[in-house]
Amino acid sequence: MQTHVTSAEPAMPHGRRPLLTTTEAATYCGLAKNTLEKMRLYGRKGDNSPRFIKLGTAVRYHPDDLDAWIDRNRAITTSEYDPTN
């Protein structure tokens, strides 16, 4: 009997990670979908919101951009947090 192993993620050209929908990006970051939608619509002080990609009417997020945004918001204490990063 032959077993086929499949990846949970579709293969992407040039080894790229797949783009995420707003719902997938929110899950990835542990946020509500509407939090990302509001950040995209209104922005945040100092433009501290994750980058997104517009493909026609579709909005997508690249996991590397989400990781960079998460890293920019790292803090040890609340007094150290700077929302203008």
C-alpha positions as CSV (number, residue, x, y, z in Angstrom):
1,M,0.0,0.0,0.0
2,Q,1.4,3.4,-1.0
3,T,0.9,6.4,1.3
4,H,0.9,9.9,0.0
5,V,2.0,12.7,2.3
6,T,0.4,16.1,1.6
7,S,1.2,19.4,3.1
8,A,-1.4,21.4,5.0
9,E,-0.3,24.5,3.0
10,P,-0.4,24.7,-0.8
11,A,2.9,24.7,-2.5
12,M,3.9,28.3,-3.5
13,P,6.2,29.4,-6.3
14,H,9.8,30.2,-5.3
15,G,9.3,28.8,-1.8
16,R,7.1,31.7,-0.7
17,R,4.7,31.4,2.2
18,P,1.1,31.7,1.3
19,L,-0.7,35.0,1.8
20,L,-3.4,35.0,4.5
21,T,-6.9,36.3,4.5
22,T,-8.0,38.8,7.2
23,T,-9.6,36.0,9.1
24,E,-6.4,33.8,8.9
25,A,-4.2,36.7,9.8
26,A,-6.3,37.5,12.8
27,T,-6.1,33.9,14.0
28,Y,-2.3,33.9,13.3
29,C,-1.9,37.0,15.5
30,G,-4.5,36.0,18.1
31,L,-6.8,39.0,17.4
32,A,-10.4,39.5,16.3
33,K,-10.9,39.9,12.6
34,N,-12.5,43.3,13.1
35,T,-9.4,44.5,15.0
36,L,-7.3,44.1,11.8
37,E,-10.1,45.6,9.7
38,K,-10.3,48.7,11.9
39,M,-6.5,49.0,12.0
40,R,-6.5,48.8,8.2
41,L,-9.3,51.4,7.8
42,Y,-8.3,53.9,10.5
43,G,-4.6,53.2,11.0
44,R,-3.0,53.7,14.4
45,K,-0.9,56.4,16.0
46,G,2.5,56.3,14.4
47,D,1.2,53.9,11.7
48,N,1.8,51.0,14.0
49,S,-0.4,48.5,12.2
50,P,0.5,45.4,10.1
51,R,1.2,45.9,6.4
52,F,-1.3,44.4,4.1
53,I,-1.6,43.7,0.4
54,K,-4.5,44.7,-1.9
55,L,-5.1,42.4,-4.8
56,G,-8.0,43.8,-6.7
57,T,-10.7,43.8,-4.0
58,A,-9.0,41.1,-1.9
59,V,-7.0,42.0,1.1
60,R,-4.2,39.7,2.1
61,Y,-1.4,39.6,4.7
62,H,2.0,38.1,4.3
63,P,3.1,36.1,7.4
64,D,6.6,37.8,7.3
65,D,4.8,41.2,7.6
66,L,2.8,40.0,10.6
67,D,5.9,38.6,12.2
68,A,7.7,41.9,11.8
69,W,4.7,43.8,13.2
70,I,4.6,41.4,16.2
71,D,8.4,41.9,16.8
72,R,8.0,45.7,16.6
73,N,5.5,45.5,19.5
74,R,7.6,43.4,21.8
75,A,8.0,44.9,25.3
76,I,9.1,43.7,28.7
77,T,6.9,46.1,30.8
78,T,4.0,48.3,29.9
79,S,6.1,51.4,30.6
80,E,8.5,50.2,27.9
81,Y,5.8,49.9,25.3
82,D,6.0,52.6,22.6
83,P,2.9,52.6,20.3
84,T,4.8,54.8,17.8
85,N,7.2,52.0,16.8
